[in-house]
Amino acid sequence: MPNAKGWRTRNEMMDTGAACFIPDAPGALTGRWQGSPPEDGIMLTRGRCAELGAPVKDREYPVVFIYRVQTKDDYRYVPFYHRQAHEINRKKTNYLEERVLQRRENEEVGKGDPSDILEA
């Protein structure tokens, strides 16, 4: 059962079948995926979904988890929810979120820059 923040243990995360990102180091944007994340849109936390005008619905399940190395207990897997660009208020996105959305849009029309390896 998730903790008060909605984070899960390793076994709980594995039971969902969702993809999981394991960063190379605390706070790193590089690492490895276990499973396949969605190829379009952006993955956001529950709080960030609400801030951007696309709150998580009842019974909506996370599509990916991100492993938090810094956490001291067993609840180290943070749930993220999938949103398309048209579902969120892009005037409220930060630089990193906007960069991910632009990269995804470029990939859709075949203009992706191979040197830009940033993943959300």
C-alpha positions in Angstrom: 0.0 0.0 0.0 1.5 3.4 -0.9 2.6 5.8 1.8 0.9 9.1 2.6 2.7 10.8 -0.4 1.6 8.0 -2.8 5.1 6.6 -3.1 5.6 2.8 -3.3 8.0 0.1 -2.3 9.9 -1.9 -4.9 7.4 -4.8 -4.7 4.4 -2.5 -5.0 5.9 -0.7 -8.0 6.8 -4.0 -9.7 3.2 -5.2 -9.2 1.9 -2.3 -11.3 3.8 -3.3 -14.4 4.7 0.3 -15.0 8.1 1.4 -16.3 10.7 2.7 -13.8 13.6 5.2 -14.3 16.7 4.6 -12.1 18.9 7.7 -12.2 22.7 7.3 -12.3 23.1 9.5 -9.2 20.8 11.6 -6.9 19.2 14.3 -9.0 20.7 13.1 -12.2 18.8 13.4 -15.5 20.6 10.3 -16.9 20.1 6.7 -16.0 18.3 3.6 -17.2 14.7 2.6 -17.8 13.3 -0.7 -16.7 10.3 -1.1 -19.0 9.2 1.3 -21.7 7.9 4.7 -20.8 5.3 6.5 -23.1 6.9 7.9 -26.2 4.8 11.1 -26.3 3.7 13.8 -23.9 5.3 14.2 -20.5 5.3 12.5 -17.2 4.4 14.6 -14.1 3.9 14.0 -10.4 0.4 14.2 -9.0 1.1 17.7 -7.6 2.5 19.0 -10.8 -0.4 17.7 -12.8 -2.7 19.7 -10.5 -0.6 22.8 -10.8 -0.7 22.6 -14.6 -4.5 22.3 -14.7 -4.7 18.5 -15.4 -5.3 16.9 -12.0 -5.0 13.1 -11.6 -8.4 11.5 -11.7 -9.8 9.0 -9.3 -8.6 5.5 -10.1 -6.0 6.9 -12.5 -2.8 4.8 -12.3 0.8 6.0 -12.7 2.4 5.2 -16.0 6.0 5.4 -14.7 7.9 5.5 -11.4 11.2 7.2 -10.6 13.5 5.8 -8.0 14.6 8.2 -5.3 18.1 7.2 -4.0 18.0 9.9 -1.2 14.9 8.4 0.5 15.8 6.6 3.8 12.8 4.2 4.0 11.4 1.5 1.6 9.1 3.9 -0.2 11.5 5.1 -2.9 9.4 4.9 -6.0 7.7 8.1 -7.0 4.6 7.8 -9.2 4.4 9.9 -12.4 1.3 10.4 -14.6 1.2 10.8 -18.4 -0.1 14.1 -19.9 -0.3 15.3 -23.5 0.8 18.9 -24.3 -2.8 19.9 -25.0 -4.0 18.8 -21.6 -1.8 21.1 -19.5 -1.5 24.9 -19.2 1.8 25.4 -21.0 2.1 29.0 -19.7 2.8 27.4 -16.3 5.5 24.9 -17.4 9.0 25.3 -16.3 12.1 25.3 -18.6 12.7 21.6 -18.3 9.1 20.6 -18.9 8.9 22.9 -21.9 12.1 21.4 -23.3 10.7 17.9 -23.0 7.5 18.8 -24.7 9.3 20.6 -27.5 11.6 17.6 -28.0 8.6 15.2 -28.1 6.8 17.5 -30.6 9.9 17.5 -32.8 10.1 13.7 -32.7 6.5 13.5 -33.9 7.3 15.3 -37.1 10.7 13.7 -37.5 12.8 16.8 -36.6 14.3 15.4 -33.4 17.9 16.4 -32.5 19.8 13.3 -31.8 22.2 15.2 -29.5 19.4 16.1 -27.2 19.1 13.0 -25.0 17.1 14.6 -22.1 14.4 12.4 -20.8 11.8 13.4 -18.2 
